[in-house]
Amino acid sequence: MLHMVVCIKQVPDSREIRIDPKTNTLIRQGVPAIVNPYDLNGVEAALQIKDQFGGRVTVLTMGPPSADKALRQCVAMGADEGVLISDRAFAGADTLATSYVLAKSIEKAGRLWGQPAIVFCGKQTLDGDTGQVGPGIACRLDYEQLTYVEAIESVDPDRGEVVVRRHLEDGVERVRAPFPVLITVLAEMNKPRRASLPGLLHAQTYQPIVWSTADFEDLDRSKIGLRGSPTVVSKTWVPEPRQVDTEFLKGETGEVTSRLAQVLVERLQTVQGA
Amino acid sequence: MDKPRFDAIVVGAGPAGSVAAYTMAKQGLRVALIERGEFPGAKNVFGGVLYRKPLEDIIPEFWKEAPLERRVVEQRLWVLGHDSVVGFSFRSARFQDPPNAWTGQRAKFDAWLAGKAEQAGATPIYETTVTSLIREGGRVVGVRTDREDGDLYAPVTVIADGVNSMLAKSLGVHREWRPDQVSLAVKEVLALPRGVIEERFGVRDGDGVTIELVGETFGMAGLGFLYTNQDTLSLGVGVMVSDLREKGVKPYQVLDHLKQHPEIRRLIEGAETKEYAAHLIPEGGFDAMPPLAGDGWMVCGDAAQMVNAAHREGTDLAMLSGRLAGETAVACHGTGDWTVGGLGAYTRAIRNSIIQRDLKKYRGLHGLLAGSQAETLFGQLPQALNDAVYEMLSVDGQSKQDKQKRAMALIREAAGGTAGLAGIGWRGWRAMNG
């Protein structure tokens, strides 16, 4: 059976995030938690493949106990199982430690439900913005790595391969890769579905599986949590607002537009001249 | 898959719906609580004042956990003139313990109240819109939602979907409101530091003031309000939709006008606008109330016009109606009679409650305000009262008797003569004691 894993993260809703002007850190208190939006694109991608070929979708998240809500949301959409990887010892992880724990969890999920043919991750998270965890997992598991994927053109479970379009800075790349692959997805790929009513009702009573450090036999303690995280945030600051000379154009619409055109042409000449 | 079945479906997780769900779930009924907003309260607005008694009867000592703003220890009524105010106020330490009312914010309060229903065992189904009632013969047997496979079944549906109740309309018991049966209220939430609020309103930490405003609404029937929250003020005004239409005035213009009044400006000075909201308020009162129950359904709260405009009570009537509907459903669950015969107990309970008694008492009020007298009551008289008091209090060499005469003349004139004044007094008394 085609087994797919989606790695998700619960993040503070960035529409509601503010920065504490005194400490320069994010004010997380009172900010609603949502599933990282790109991760939901990953869930949707897995569910679409499942709709077409059948199979099984497992959703993994590492986080505090309250992250079970994020897993329930994915189960409501149609994921078969949600696993919460939660332990005080995992806390304080950077992308290196996070990708280590997730890789170990994917191995464990593979032992339980069959080796995953495709692992999905979001392009990046809203709160971390690094985009490192997906590639980190692929390296550790020795999976083919397909990042910045905007479309899955075809999946062939029999031949065990997938064709995707990667959206890169200088163009679009069409790539064929054999299973197992790790795909990080862009928001353009799809529109995450609304849960059906039965899905929503099922998720209400669904209890995610919880894995703590005790549930792993081969965990290297020096590679998890704060100890396994070499990243140091030495300083954070809010950039000073840049001062830009602003000229307000006033008057009749006709006057203003011709004046605006004139200004733009002047500036263009300055830029080209320089 | 089997059709999802519950003992009861509640549509709308506002105060009426959440209390109905809470009441039923607490008695062991399997309840689905459906809300179209992202979370309960997301779409709700009120001034707002929340009274102790109605909710205390449902959740004892709720104030120890509910998100409330300030205890109301002083209530003021301000009659506004163009640049002055005649004020009345009542302040008492008796309002401190136990408090009579609190100011509150519905987005927070409704989310909390729905949470209580969830804790009691109700199944939350949010971000879900009920598109229609499912009927078999004349009976309502469930609801259809906008989700895939979205049909849900229960022997009773509690309709608490607010002032524009789509569902009550679909039952044919609820017409489109006439413009003279609804007010449009607009409100701003204005942020100020706690200390500044306490200083300006003369209250201690945790205590608050409510001010009701009459006048300066361009002669339209309606009231303004200014309430103190913890670190914000709620300033708003509601006016009859028919008046807005007739005068061609935009609701925000009325609010902006109030904000410019010198006495209000003084209180809100330096505040930053945090929210702007608008909402319809059903004002039709007793005579606009639809039938409240039928085969497989009951209607609660705003959806049933349960607002006492004269006393700014809507949230508490909604909660009381939710409780009565919930209790009725619990009783019917026992007997298995979900027809209008069984659920009719809800109509009787409402009739015997303060909801119907209060609304009946004020049934004439709406007619009084909707008529041509709005101009007199909300335009000319408030200004005349201000002018009269100014006349009485200014020392300008005139004899007191002359001043008194002039003051009385001002008011008489505004009311259209002695007969007019007497008429307004009589009709006003009748309207509030129908």
Interface residues (C-beta under 8 A of the other chain):
Chain A: R194 A195 S196 L197 P198 L200 L201 Q204
Chain B: M1 P4 T123 P124 I125 E127 T128 T145 R147 E148 D149 G150 D151 L152
